Amino acid sequence: MRVSPARIVAYEVLEAVRTDEAYANLLMPNRIERSRLSPEDAALATELGYGTLRMQGFYDAVIALAAGRPTDRIDAPVLDILRLGAHQLLSTRVPTHAAVNESVVLAKRIAPGAAGFVNAVLRTVSRTSPDEWREHVARDTAGGADAKLAAVSSHPKWIVRALRAGLAHEGRGDELDALLAADNAAPRVNLVALPGSDAPGPGDLGRPNAYSPLGFTADHPLALVEQSQGRVRVQDEGSQLAALALTRARPVAPGERWLDLCAGPGGKTAILAAEALASAAVLDANEIVPARAELVRKAIAGVALAVEVHELDGRELDAAALGAEGGFDRILLDAPCTGLGALRRRPEARWRKQPADVAELTKLQGELLDAAIRSLRPGGVLAYVTCSPHSAETFGTLRGALERHAGKVSQLDTRAVVDAVSRHPLDLAGTPETVQLWPHRHGTDAMFIALLERTA
Ligand SMILES: C[S@@+](CC[C@H](N)C(=O)[O-])C[C@H]1O[C@@H](n2cnc3c(N)ncnc32)[C@H](O)[C@@H]1O
């Protein structure tokens, strides 16, 4: 019996994530193309690979119980095969015999000595329902309620706590289960139609998003992207709202100078460029990593605006050196962050991030925010954005900057701006100076947006 090509691709992606620190969402499309998978097999490989990575924590707990030994006593390639099998058995409609048999054949190819073990463990997994496994895992996990919730929801404990704190900040701590479940679901492919005078809009191309006036979904999204010459791109709806919050915070005066300070890979730069073109503003972009700066140049290729893309450390930004004497009128700081708001999209990220990353990133965010405030002209607007709802990266970073620049910056009514941009009312909580979007409530990544004005 042959292993199906989709399962081989899914396995190879798991292996590369484990051994080469690969990013599944970057590697999967390459492997699919290299293996020339049919659209159906590509969809299956993606679902198996991403789904397995997201749910890995829970599956490991199940496998340990079914195997009667901790997973660190199972060879890594065999464990990946078991995780892939557990995913098929517990979270997909793949028939039991296919899930077990394909896994055994895969084991014969990758780790022949372990084929019998894989067969036995997966047969044990298949004899108990997913709900009962959740009960077993919760019962068996030591360390209190958070540890149990972390194991069953397949999130590290520190992330469960950070997400709970983020929700509690808005008085919505009771939505934690819904948020954890949303993190484990495959996100829809969402598109943006870059605005332009003669460009087709979202309603011409597909089903418009509920919130972003530029966003839509379509039946064949990737074909639309390919045919669009850069005008249609894959982009989360929350990211679109974040970029528009800056460009539409107030009317644009022709000749305004705009800067995208941390631009790579350029998703938001493309929106800023299209909006700048429409209102005769001048846009610069900056990205410290040269390969990512190159992605920014590609991202804006569909917009007929000359945008200079710099490759500077944003912390050392000098507006005058970029020709913006007196400072920029608008700056987007889409800051490097833990990405805890985009866990559904980056399937392995939750297992790679560490609590220590937060301290390092908040320091960097604070320094970038200082540079952005310094580079803003009085009266200019700054959007501080993260794709993380971790309160240290959102309110913590913001509070620090407001204290350091007291008397020089004030917060704007971000909620009013985002509400005015949005096609339909957003169900937002918390104070109006900041906007926090959520996967379970808005169907977007958990983007945080705060608009600031330089007052002196
Ligand atoms: C959240 S991403 C930006 C995403 C982008 N706005 C988009 O929508 O596609 C943050 C970016 O900041 C870059 N970065 C990190 N440190 C930086 C620094 N000191 N100066 C400039 N860019 C930096 C990272 O390489 C990364 O590409």
The ligand as a MOL file (V3000), in Angstrom:
LIG
                    3D

  0  0  0     0  0            999 V3000
M  V30 BEGIN CTAB
M  V30 COUNTS 27 29 0 0 0
M  V30 BEGIN ATOM
M  V30 1 C 4.5370 42.6760 12.6850 0
M  V30 2 S 5.7410 42.7100 11.4510 0 CHG=1
M  V30 3 C 5.0670 43.9140 10.3270 0
M  V30 4 C 3.9810 43.3380 9.4520 0
M  V30 5 C 3.6320 44.2730 8.3050 0
M  V30 6 N 3.2080 45.5670 8.7720 0
M  V30 7 C 2.5600 43.7070 7.4110 0
M  V30 8 O 1.3750 44.0610 7.5400 0
M  V30 9 O 2.8900 42.9010 6.5310 0 CHG=-1
M  V30 10 C 7.0520 43.5660 12.1890 0
M  V30 11 C 8.2620 43.7710 11.2850 0
M  V30 12 O 9.2040 44.5890 11.9890 0
M  V30 13 C 10.5020 44.2350 11.6000 0
M  V30 14 N 11.4440 44.7790 12.6000 0
M  V30 15 C 11.8770 44.2160 13.7370 0
M  V30 16 N 12.7310 45.0190 14.3710 0
M  V30 17 C 12.8380 46.1430 13.6220 0
M  V30 18 C 13.5880 47.3380 13.7510 0
M  V30 19 N 14.3880 47.5440 14.7940 0
M  V30 20 N 13.4730 48.2660 12.7910 0
M  V30 21 C 12.6620 48.0530 11.7250 0
M  V30 22 N 11.9360 46.9420 11.5390 0
M  V30 23 C 12.0210 45.9920 12.4810 0
M  V30 24 C 10.4280 42.7310 11.5300 0
M  V30 25 O 11.4720 42.2120 10.7280 0
M  V30 26 C 9.0300 42.5110 10.9320 0
M  V30 27 O 9.1220 42.3790 9.5340 0
M  V30 END ATOM
M  V30 BEGIN BOND
M  V30 1 1 1 2
M  V30 2 1 2 3
M  V30 3 1 2 10
M  V30 4 1 3 4
M  V30 5 1 4 5
M  V30 6 1 5 6
M  V30 7 1 5 7
M  V30 8 2 7 8
M  V30 9 1 7 9
M  V30 10 1 10 11
M  V30 11 1 11 12
M  V30 12 1 11 26
M  V30 13 1 12 13
M  V30 14 1 13 14
M  V30 15 1 13 24
M  V30 16 1 14 15
M  V30 17 1 14 23
M  V30 18 2 15 16
M  V30 19 1 16 17
M  V30 20 1 17 18
M  V30 21 2 17 23
M  V30 22 1 18 19
M  V30 23 2 18 20
M  V30 24 1 20 21
M  V30 25 2 21 22
M  V30 26 1 22 23
M  V30 27 1 24 25
M  V30 28 1 24 26
M  V30 29 1 26 27
M  V30 END BOND
M  V30 END CTAB
M  END
